[in-house]
């Protein structure tokens, strides 16, 4: 029953009229009050990541992090595929002709450039709102760096993933080699994908844990992503955002450190009306969708 409004919202989402100013590579919309939809929007360029994209992602996700209305983000790609990865033509000058008078100065500048590009995807992780990424068609190179920084990964049956960097002569440097091993259980598989640059198709992506669900086509996937986002958005934002922050903290720290962190976190965060409201809903057998939580 709930699915129909989501399908209608999806039809609204997929008819993207191009990028949303001031962005030139992203389309940002609000399918529901509490859900923000971000779409890479360069369909004529196979959603290749040009210079503007790397900067706009940072602005976009910093705004979302501050936006008290937004509780969940759905991320997808416009057109025939998710992304073909880095726009080699558009980025060549940064990478192939770095400025500097000697090796040290050139290296310093390259390091600064790479750090800036790393931030493009780290900003997804730093944003406390859960990010659901919905992949259709190809997800190549930088696309894998992007999706591994997201919280929940969904894809269509025709999706495929490729850690492409060795094919263009470099080691991936904006997140794949750091995050993919934390996402996929098999270190051997991660190494194989990174060394061979072979394609990983939807079924294998699901069986290895890169994605949690596979959908028959893009429309059903976007409806499924929105439904999942709606489910998350109906819950206490204090609970949900605290959960994201602590999941990422615990990934990067030992169990005792992470237990100490959640203890310190919850000593203040338990002092919220959301706890009483949620408990009351449970006792009255009400859906959380009927409860109004304050913005966060």
Secondary structure, 3 states (H helix, E strand, C coil): CCHHHHHHHHHHHHCCCCCCCCCCCEEEEEEECCEEEEEECCHHHCCCECHHHHHHHHHHHHHHHHCCCCCEEEEEECCCCCECCECHHHHHHHHHCCCCCCHHHHHHHHHHHHHHHHHHHHHHHHCCCEEEEEECCEEECHHHHHHHCCCEEEEECCCEEECCHHHHCCCCCCCHHHHHHHHCCCHHHHHHHHHHCCEEEHHHHHHCCCCCEEECCHHHHHHHHHHHHHHHHCCCHHHHHHHHHHHHHHHHCCHHHHHHHHHHHHHHHCCCHHHHHHHHHHHCCCCHHHCCCCCC
